[in-house]
Amino acid sequence: MRILAVVSLFLLFVAVLAAPAAQAGKWEPYKFKGNEKYEFKIAYTQDGQPVDAYYALDVRNTGKKTAEGDVLFEVTYTTRGEVPSAKMGAETAYGLWSFSGVSLSMVFLNPAYAYMFTQLDLAPGKKMDYRGTGVVKVTKKEKIGGREGFICQLYASEDEGGALLTEWTIDPALALPIKSFLYENGKVTDRIELIKYATY
């Protein structure tokens, strides 16, 4: 009886220790699985006016391989939005987000910041100081576009004022953030949010 009680206490202790570890995890950006489609809404300001655009990324397995044996994927990018005739021009041909002056990759996840997530534990309350870059804090979970992710906020270093620079919501199972907000002087300047994610 005493052995059973000791074993039960030990198993309870292991479960308590394992619970936070099970919730924590790391994220590998841009690791696409294929046969998946992302749809996003982009919001930014142009000439003092709010503008919305839409971006979709479709990654399909072709069933073919390269001579080296790598799987070939067909990747389709789509942008959609309303453009006044006075603004029709080169920007229209290269994607509606280019009006904002910020590249789409920078709105999603500045490539200079991508490395942070290979080290950061995704669990509420976690925090990591990246010398020379800033401090990332994981605050809580939220649902965006039918998916759930961890809110990760990047603050400037204290010697640079400690201002909020960027906020991402990360679903570790997906290759892209499900939400990205860029901040300037405490206000959101550009945002992109997942509308729908589907697999087939």
N, C-alpha and C positions, 0 to 999 in steps of 0.2 A: 504494500500500500504506500509505504514511504517512498519507494523507488518510483512508483507511478506519479506521485506528487512532485518529486524532483524533476522527472522527465517532462511533466506538464509545465512546470515553471520554466524549465530550460527552453521548451518550444515557444512559450509565450514571450520569453526574452528575445529569442531569435526573430520572432514575428515583429516585435516592436522595433528592433534594429533594422529589419529589412524593409519596413513600410516606407520610410523616407527615401531609401535607396531605390525602391521600385518606382516612386514618383519622379525621382530625379533622372535626368538623361541629358545626353548631348545631341546636338543637331549638326548634320552635315549639309550645308547649303548646296543647292544645284544638283543633288543626286536624284535625277529623274528615274522613275521606274518604267515609263513607257505605257502606252495605251491609257493615257490620262489626258484630261482637258481642264485647264484653268480659265476662269473668266473673272476679270477684275474691273472695278470702276476707278478711274483716276480723276482727282479733283485738284485744280490749281487755279492761280489767279493770273489773268492776262489783261494788261491795260486797266488794272484796278477792278476788273470784273471776274466773278467766279466762272470757271469753265469746267465742264465735265467731258470726259472721253472714256472709251471702253477698250480694253485690251484682252485678247484671248490667245492662249498658247495651247496647241494641240500636238501631242507627241504620240505617234503611232508606230508600232513594230511592223516593219515591212515583211518580215518572214525571210529576209535575205541576209547574207553576211558578206563582209569584205573578203578579199583574198587571204587576209591574215586571220579570219575567223571572228571578227568583231560584228556584232549585231547591227544592222542598219535600221535607223528610225527615220520616219518622215515627219518633219517638224513644220507646222503651219502657224504663222503669226497673223493676227487680225487686229486692226485698230478701227474704232468707229466713233464718230462725233459730228457735231454741227459746226460748220465753218462759214463765216460771212464771206461774200464774194470778194470783198476788199482784201481778205487774208488768204485767198486761194493762191498757191504758189509752191515754191520748193519745199516748204515745211510740210505741206499736205502730202506730197509724194513720199516723204520719208517717215511719216508717222505723226499723229496728232499731238503726242506728248512733247514733241520738239518745240512747240510754241512756248512752253514754260521756261525754256533755257536750261533745263535739267534733263540729262539723259534718263531713259527708262531704267537702266541698270542702277543708277544712283538713287532713284526714287524707291526701288525695291530694296536694295541692300548695297550700299557703297562697297565696292570690292575690297577696299582697304580695311573694312570692318568684318568681312566674312570669316577671317581666321579666328575671331573672338569666340565664335560659337563652337569651335572644335574643343574649346577648353571649358566653357561655361556650363555648369550644371543647371538644367532647366527645372527649377522647383521654386515655388514662392518663398521669398526671403533670402535667396541666394544673391551674392554680390561678388563682383570681381573688379579689381583695379588693374587696368591696362596702362602701364606707365607710358606717358607720351600721347596716349589716345583719350583716356577718360575712364569713367567708372560705369559699369553696367549693373543695373539692379533688376532682378526678376520680382515683379510685384504680385501678380495674381493671374488667374485664368479668365479668358473671355471667349465668347462664341462669335465667329465672323463667318458669314457665308455657309452656315451649316457645319463648320468645323470648329474645334476647340483648340486654343493655343495659349501659351504663356506670354504675358506682356513683359517685354524686356526694354528698359529705358537706358539710353546712353547719355550720361552727363559729362560735361567738360570737367577737367581736373580742377580741384579747388583753387589752384593758383591762377586759373583762367576764368574764375567766376562761378564754376559749378553749375552752369546753365544746362537745361535740358536741350539736347541736340537732335535726338532721333528716338522714335519709339517703334518697336516692331512687335507684332504678335506672331509667335512661332508655334506651328504645329510640327513636332519632330518627325511626323510621318510623311510630310510633304517637302518638296524640293525648294519651294519659295515661301517667303513670309506670307501669312494670310492678311496682314495689315502692316503698312509702313507709313509713319508720319514724320515729316521733316519739320523742324522748328527753327524759328528765328526770332530773337527777342521775346521768347515766351509764347509765340503764336505759330500755329500750323501754317506752313507755306505750301506744301505739296502733300498729297495723301493718295494712297492706293489701297483698296480693300477688296478682298475676295468676294465675289457674288455667288460663284458656284464652282464646285470641283466635282468631276465625274470620272469614273473609270469604265472601260469597256473591254 
